[in-house]
Amino acid sequence: DHEYYRYMAERLVQQGDAPITDPISAYGGQMEYKPKAYRSRDSWGSHGFRVLGTSSGEKDFTLEAKGVGSQIQGVRSDFIKLDDIQDPAEISPLNTAKLMKWFQQTILGRLFDTQHLVILGNLFHPTDWMSALIDEYPDWPVIRYPAVLDFEQKAVLCPEVWTFKGLEAKRKEVGENVWHYTWMQAEGTFEDATFKKEALDGAKSIKHSL
């Protein structure tokens, strides 16, 4: 959508930042971009494509999209990105455990030490997959993007999209639970919760004897 990129560019300029480039205009003008294949094996589809001039000899696509739970045996990837792989409507300990098993067996099993993995996602609940992932791999780097960076200064993450006043209204709309996890990307438990994550985690280490 050209209007989307035009709007974002104008807002960025207004706040003193460099404007975003419209990739639709840059690569395809007003028409949908299509590569020109020069060999029969070059392809372009809804789930993957190969760029012109590939010379590695590998059978894999240059870029390929897969759904959660897909099998990727034989795929040789330099870079794997997982983006919001858990449906908020399906969050449960069972669903989280199923995703973790698929992640460890299928995704981590395809990565060598020279390859890269980036995981994007929102926190929704203490039992969701992102929370479990952070607990399972405490040494992995985590970068958080809370909607509000500083409440005293009223500094927000994306001023080109949200105002501080607008986020205050959104906080009331979604409630403290959703605001704490999804909008602020905070761990632990929000202040008014009855069962706090810290207490539940502490209870796991208590040894009972008969």
Secondary structure in CASP SS format (residue, H / E / C, confidence):
PFRMAT SS
TARGET T0000
AUTHOR 0000-0000-0000
METHOD secondary structure of the structure
MODEL  1
D C 1.00
H H 1.00
E H 1.00
Y H 1.00
Y H 1.00
R H 1.00
Y H 1.00
M H 1.00
A H 1.00
E H 1.00
R H 1.00
L H 1.00
V H 1.00
Q H 1.00
Q C 1.00
G C 1.00
D C 1.00
A C 1.00
P C 1.00
I C 1.00
T C 1.00
D C 1.00
P H 1.00
I H 1.00
S H 1.00
A H 1.00
Y H 1.00
G H 1.00
G C 1.00
Q C 1.00
M C 1.00
E C 1.00
Y C 1.00
K C 1.00
P C 1.00
K C 1.00
A C 1.00
Y C 1.00
R C 1.00
S C 1.00
R C 1.00
D C 1.00
S C 1.00
W E 1.00
G C 1.00
S C 1.00
H C 1.00
G E 1.00
F E 1.00
R C 1.00
V C 1.00
L C 1.00
G C 1.00
T C 1.00
S C 1.00
S C 1.00
G C 1.00
E C 1.00
K C 1.00
D C 1.00
F C 1.00
T C 1.00
L E 1.00
E E 1.00
A C 1.00
K C 1.00
G C 1.00
V C 1.00
G C 1.00
S C 1.00
Q C 1.00
I C 1.00
Q C 1.00
G C 1.00
V C 1.00
R C 1.00
S C 1.00
D C 1.00
F E 1.00
I E 1.00
K E 1.00
L E 1.00
D E 1.00
D C 1.00
I C 1.00
Q C 1.00
D C 1.00
P H 1.00
A H 1.00
E H 1.00
I C 1.00
S C 1.00
P H 1.00
L H 1.00
N H 1.00
T H 1.00
A H 1.00
K H 1.00
L H 1.00
M H 1.00
K H 1.00
W H 1.00
F H 1.00
Q H 1.00
Q H 1.00
T H 1.00
I H 1.00
L H 1.00
G H 1.00
R H 1.00
L C 1.00
F C 1.00
D C 1.00
T C 1.00
Q C 1.00
H E 1.00
L E 1.00
V E 1.00
I E 1.00
L E 1.00
G C 1.00
N C 1.00
L C 1.00
F C 1.00
H C 1.00
P C 1.00
T C 1.00
D C 1.00
W H 1.00
M H 1.00
S H 1.00
A H 1.00
L H 1.00
I H 1.00
D H 1.00
E H 1.00
Y C 1.00
P C 1.00
D C 1.00
W C 1.00
P C 1.00
V C 1.00
I C 1.00
R C 1.00
Y C 1.00
P C 1.00
A C 1.00
V E 1.00
L E 1.00
D E 1.00
F C 1.00
E C 1.00
Q C 1.00
K C 1.00
A E 1.00
V E 1.00
L C 1.00
C C 1.00
P C 1.00
E C 1.00
V C 1.00
W C 1.00
T C 1.00
F H 1.00
K H 1.00
G H 1.00
L H 1.00
E H 1.00
A H 1.00
K H 1.00
R H 1.00
K H 1.00
E H 1.00
V H 1.00
G H 1.00
E H 1.00
N H 1.00
V H 1.00
W H 1.00
H H 1.00
Y H 1.00
T H 1.00
W H 1.00
M C 1.00
Q C 1.00
A C 1.00
E C 1.00
G C 1.00
T C 1.00
F C 1.00
E C 1.00
D C 1.00
A C 1.00
T C 1.00
F C 1.00
K C 1.00
K H 1.00
E H 1.00
A H 1.00
L H 1.00
D H 1.00
G H 1.00
A H 1.00
K C 1.00
S C 1.00
I C 1.00
K C 1.00
H C 1.00
S C 1.00
L C 1.00
END
